[in-house]
Amino acid sequence: MLRRTGTCLTACTLSLVLALPTQAQSPGRYEAPGLTRSPTIAAGGDYGLPSLTRAGSQAISGEEYRLGRAWLRQFRARAPEWQDAIAQDYVESLVARLLPHSGLGDARTAVTLVESRLLNAFAVPGGVIGVNAGLFAFAEREAELASVVAHELGHLSQRHYARGQARAEQTQIPAMAAMLAGMLLAAGGGGDAGIAAAMGSQAAFIQDQLSYSRRFEQEADRVALQAMADAGYEPGAMVEMFRAMQRMVSLQGGNPPEFLLTHPVTESRISDTQGRADQVSVTAPRDGDLHYQLVRARALLTIHDRDPQQASTRLAQDQAPEAARRYLDALIDGRAGRTDRALDALDDLARSQPDLAMLPASAAQVAFEAGRIDEAIARSRRQLRLMPDYAPTRRLLGEALLQRDPDEAYRVLSELADARPEDPQAFTLLAEAAGRSGREAWGHLARAEQLQLTGRIDRAIRQLEVAKDVAEREGDSAAASHIERRREDFIGYRETLEKF
């Protein structure tokens, strides 16, 4: 079982699980010079960030969306982010698979991964879903992880945060601010200090809401069970997760993991879940557990970064498929400089599992990290001819091209930023590509976008001022106009951030 290193604050328990992603204006995209823009992309490019000062719907749904995106940026500014493009793609795909069965329609969600061994996942107003690397270590099967994600989506679809706030409208900002403080402490292993940090003036509000949240938990469980079945996952996996968590608590002397502090598990809740799971049937069972096991191997390697052998031991103890163990061994070989051996193993796995995009992507990554830039480019291009929409490989290709062809890197990374407007790493690479290819003003703009996505709004605004000066000096009126529009958006965005 996972080693406990900290305790999430009790004050997060209500805010943490109560959220709703909502409809928002269609996002604009990164408008780069020399690129053909899709006719569906609006001018002005706001990178998925709604105007936070524009007049419009004042319904709580719209407010939740704006506050949720502001919360996410503040969280990114301080939390230890798990920067793994392959794991990110997997979790986003899992959310997309469950979303239409969770009563959320086409709601826009945002996924953030936390580099923490602690067992935790959370939902935040505005459709933000967070998953710790530690959850992968704990969940031995994909259906178990799906049960946790489906539960979080259940809170979103039932509008639990909005319903809670209907009783105390003035508490929304303080509660979210307390949640932010506590989540940051928990993510960093802040221990019981997280509890003290967020109680204070929020204590009465939290006490008032406890019974309310227990009902919300039951509602979310019911939504999750049906969503799992409709998406092809065995609903009984949720019961298995609850039982495993109970065993974890007993082994740790009664100390619950973060997830159980925000989602308490009782015998009555388990019995209710078991009874309902028995009544739900899966019409089209999924057979995608190997994909999960491979991503789980990556998570274990992240958690045991200093001693990779512990990751191998864990997979063996859990009787993971042989392919997952071979994959992990290949990643370890790559890190140890045994590049040819790692690539041979990954290529062999890719031939046996041709539909798993992460296998050739992992091989290209191993080649890149070994300094084999040309091979990484060749491998990436070969994969993208067959799987053109696989974002992790597109990102790797752009990063590798920075060493060989900055103009081409700029084209590839511009398209990636256009497709992933909430991805700070895409804009980090794009800024570098713009600088290396002589697009100085656009490079400063991309850097400003990366800064605002990670909550550093004042620095982002200053970066835009530099970008505008460069654009005017170079006579680039298109860039100057675009930068000015973004500056107005950023100033409005800063007003929302200041609420926290």
N, C-alpha and C positions, 0 to 999 in steps of 0.2 A: 504494500500500500504506500501511498505518497507520504512523504515526511512533512509534517506540518511546520510551517515557518512563520505563520502570522495569523491574526484573527481579523476578519472583516468587521467593521463597526456595525453595531446593532442599528444605529440610526439610518443606515442604508437600506434596511430590510424592506421598507415600504417603497421608497422612491426607486430602488434598484429594479424592481420587477414591474413597475407600472408605466406603460408607455403606449404610444400610438403613432406609427408613421402615417403621414397624411399626404394628401394631394398638394402639390406645389407647382409653381410656374415651371414650364419646360426649361431646363437649364441651357444656357448658351455654352459654347465650347471655345477651346483655345484657337484663336484665329492667327495662324502663322503665315508669313509671306511666302508666296510661291506654291501654296497648297490649294487644291480644289475643295471647297467646303460643300458638305451635304446640304441640299435644299431644305432639309428638315431642321437644320441648326440655325438658331436665331442669331442675329448680329448682337454684338456686345459682349458675348462670352462671359458668363458668370461662373463657369466651372462647377455647376451643380449647387452653387450657393445662392439661395433666394435673396432678393433685395430685402434687407431687414428694416428699412425705413419707408418703403413704398406703401402707399395707402392700399387697402384691400380688405380681404376678409379678416375680421377680428375674432373669428371663432377659435375656440381653444385648440382645435386641430391644427390650424395654421401656426398658432403660437407655439404649440408643442414641437412642430417641425423646426421652427427657427431656433428655439431654445435647445433642442436636441443637437442640432448641428453645431451650435456654439459650445455646448457641453463637450462634444466630441473633440473639438479643437483644443479646448483647455485640457482635456484628458491626455491627448497626444503630446502636448507640450511638456508633460511631466512623467507620464507612465512609461515603463519599460516595454516598448513595442516589439512584438515578435515579427521581424521583417523577413518573411519567407513567402515569396510570391507564389510558390506551388501550394503551400498550405492555405494561403489567402484565397486562391482560386477555388480550392476544394470547399472551404467553408461557404464561400459565396454561392457555389453551385448547390450545396446542401440547402442553404436558405431558399434559393430560387426553386428548388424541388418541392419544398414544404409550403412555400408561400401561398400558392393558389388553393391549397387545401385547408388553409388556416383562417379563411374568411377575410383576407387582407387585399384581395384583388391584385391590382398592379402597384400597390404601395411601394414607394422607394425606400429601401433600407440601406444602411451602411454598416459594414462589418469591420470591427477592429480586433486584432489579435494581440494578446498580452503575453510577454515573455515572463512567465511565472510558473513555478511548479505547483502552485496552489490550485486546488480543485474549485473552479468557479466559472460561471457564465452570467451574463446580466443583460437586461434590456433597459433602455433609457428613452424618455419621451423624445419623439421625433424619429423613431424607427432605427435607433442605434442598437446593434447587437454586438456584445463583446464576448470573446471566448479565450480562456487561458490555455496555454500549452499544457498545463497540468490536467485539464479535462481529458485530453487525448490519452494521457498516461493512465488515467483511471478507467476510462471506458474501453473495454476490451473488444467490443464489436461496434460496427457502424450504427446499428439500430439503437444502441445505448446512447451514443452521442446525439443521434437524431432525436431521441426522446427529450433531451435537455433543450436542444434548439427549438423543437416544436412547442415545448412548454413556454419558452420565452416568447415565441410568436403568438401563443395563446393569450398571454397578457396583453400584447399589442392589439390583437384583433378584438378583445373584449373592452378595450379603451379603459383599462383599469386606472391608469394615472389620471385621466380626465374625470372619471367617476369619483375617484378619491378627492380630487380637487374641487368637485362640486360642493363638497362639505366645508372646504376651507380654501377659498380662491386665493387668499392673500399669502398662502404658504408655498406657492409653486416655486418661486425663485429661491427663497431660503432653503427649501427642502432639496432642490437640485444642487444648490451650492454645498449643502452638507453632504449630499451623495458624492459630489465630485471630490471633496476633501477626503472622505472616507475611502473611496475607491482607490485614490492615489496612495494612501497609506497602506491599504491592503495589498495593492499591486506591488508595492515596494517592500512588503514584509514588515509593515509598521506595527503589527501586533495590537495590543489592547489600547495603545495610544489613539488608534482610530476611533474607538468608542468615545473617549473623552473629548476628542476634537469636534465631534458632530452632535453631541447631546445638547448641553446648554439650553438655549432658548427653544430648541426643537423638541425637547423632552415631552412636553404636554401634547404636542401634535402627534408625535410617534405613539404615545400611549393611547391616544384617542383612536388611532387608525389600526391597531393591532388586530382586533377582531375582524375588522373589515378586510384586512389582507388575507386572513385565513380562508374566507369565502372566495376571494380572488384566486387563491392557490388552487382550490378545488375546480373552479371554472376553467382555469388554464389547463389543468390536467385533462379535463374532459375534451377540450378543443384539441389538445395535443394528441390524445389517443386516436381520435378520428382522423386527424391530419396524417399521422404516421401510417395508419392502415391504408388511407387513400394514396399515399405516396409509395406504398410497397414495403413498409417496415412493420415488423411484428410488434404490436402494441405491448405485449408482455415484457418487452425490453425495458419499459419504464419501471415496471415492478422490480425487475432485476437490478436496476440502478438504485432504486430506493433501498433494497435489501443490502446491496453492497455498501452503500453509504452508512447504513446502520452498523454493519460489521466494522467499518472503518472507525466509527465513533467509539465502539467498544474497545477496539485495539489501541486507541489513543487515549484511553482513560476518560472518556466522556467529552472530549474536546471536539466539537463538530467542525467540519471544514467550512470554508467561506460560503459555499453554495447552500449548506443547510442552515446557516444563520439567516440567510435571506429567503430560504424556502424550507421551513421546518417540516420534517417528516415524522408523522406519528403512525401508530398502528392502525388507527381508524382511516387515515388517509391511504395507507398501503392497501387495506382491505377494500376500500371504495375503488381504488385504481384497479386492483385485481379483478373485482367483479365487473367493472366496465370493460376492461381489456378482454375478458372472456366473451363478451357480447359483440365485440367488433371483429370482423373478418377482413382478411387481406385478399383482395381479388387478384392482384398481379404482384407477387412477391419479387423484391429486388434481389439481384445477385451481384452486388457491387462491393462486397466487403473487402476484396483485395485492395482496391483503390484506397479505402480507408486505412487498411493495415500499413500501406506504404507511407501514407501521410503520418500515421501514428509513429512510424519508425523515425521520421524526421523530427517529430515533437520530442520523442525520447532522447534523440541525439542533442537537441537543443537544451533539454533539462540537464543532461549529463555531459555537458560540453567538455568538462575537464577530465572526465573519465568515461570515454565512449564505451568501454567494455561493460559498464553498468547498463547501458541501453541494450546491448546485445543480450545480457543476462536476463533482463526484464522480458524481452520478446520471447526468449526461450522458455522462461517460467510460465508465461501466459499461453504457451503452445500456439504462437502465431504461425501463419502459413510459411512454408519454406521460402517462398518467393519474397516475402517481407523480410525474412532474416538475411537472405542473399542480398537484397537491396540495401539493407543497413550496413552489411559488411562492405559493400561496394563504396558507400559513402564514407565509411571509416577509412578504407584504403585510399580514397581520393584525398582525404585530409592528411593522411600520413605520407603522401607523395608517391604512392604506388599507383600512378595514373593509368598505365596500360592495363594493369590488372582490374582496376575499377571500371574502366571503359569496356573491357571485354565482358565483364559480368553484366553491366547495364545494357549493352547491346544484345546480349543473349536474352535477358529478360524482356527487352522491347520486342524481339522477334516472337517470343512466346505469348506476349500480351500486346498485340499491335494497336488496340483501341485505347490504351492508357497513355495519354499525351505526356504525363509527367515523367515517363521513363526516358524517352529521347531528350526531353528537356533537362533531366538530371544529368545525362551524359554530356550535353553541351555545357552545362554549368561546371562539371568536373574539369572539362577541357579548359574552360575559361580561367578557372581558379588556379590551374596548373601553368598558366601563362601561354597556353596554346591558342592564341587569339584567332589565327586563321582557321584552325580546326573548329573552334567554337562557332565562328561565323558560318562555316560550311554546314555544320550540323544543324544550326538554327534555321538556316534557309531551307535546307532539305525538309525539315519537319514542317515549316510554315507553308510549304507548297501543298502539303497534305492536310494540315490543320491550321489554316490562316488566322483563326480567331483565338488561338491559345495565348493569352496575355503573358504568362511567365516567359515563354520563348521570345515573344516580341520584345519584351524588356531586355532580356539577355542579349539579343541581337543588337539592339540599340546601344547597349553598354559596350559590347565588343567592338562595334563599328567606330566608337569614339577613338579607338587606337589606330584605325586604318583610314576611315573616310568620314570626317565630321559632318560633311554635307548630307550624306546618306543617313548618318546617325540622327541628324536633326529631323529628317523626313520621317524616319521610323518612330522616333520618340514623340514627335508632334502628333502623329496619329494615335499613339498610345495615350498621351495626355488627353486628347480629344475624346477617346473612348472611356477613359478612367479619370474623370475630373475631380474625384475625391482621393486620389492616390498621391500622397506627398512625394514618394520615391520617383514617380514618373516625372514630376516637375523638377526634382533635384537633378536627374540625368538630363532633362531637356535644357535646363539652364547651362549645364556644362557643354552640351552639344552646340547651343547657340553661341556661346563664347568662343568655342574652338572654330566655328564656321564663319565667324565675322559678323554675327547678328547680335551686336552688343545690346541694343535697346530691348530686343525680344528676350535676351538672356536675363536681363535685370527683371523683366516682367515675369518670366518663369520662376525666377528666384523669389519674387514677391508672392507668387501664388503658393509656392512651397511653404513660405513663412506663415501665410494666413491659414493654411490648412493645418499647421501645427501650433496654432494659437498665439503666434508672436506677431500680433497685428500692428503694433507700433513700428517694429522693424520692417514689416511688410510695406507700410505706408511710406516709410523713408526710402525703401528700395524702389517704389514706384516713382518717387520724386527724382531719383537718380536716372531711372529709365526714361522719364519724360525729358530731362535735360539732354540725354544722349540722343533721343529721337529728334528733338528740335535741332540739335547741332548737326545731325546727319541729314536733315531735311526730310525725314520719314514722317509725313503727316498722318498716314494711316496708323502707324504705331503710336504716335502722340495722342491721337483721338481715342484710340482703344485704351491706352493707359489712363487717360483722364476719366473715362467711364468707370474703369475698375477702381480708381481712387475714390470716386463717390460711393461706390459699393462698399469699399473697405472702411470708410469713415462711418457709414451706417452700421456696418458689422461690428465695429469697435464699441458702439453704443450698447449693443446686445451683450457683448463679452463683459462689459463693465458691470452688468447686473449681477455677475457672479463674484 
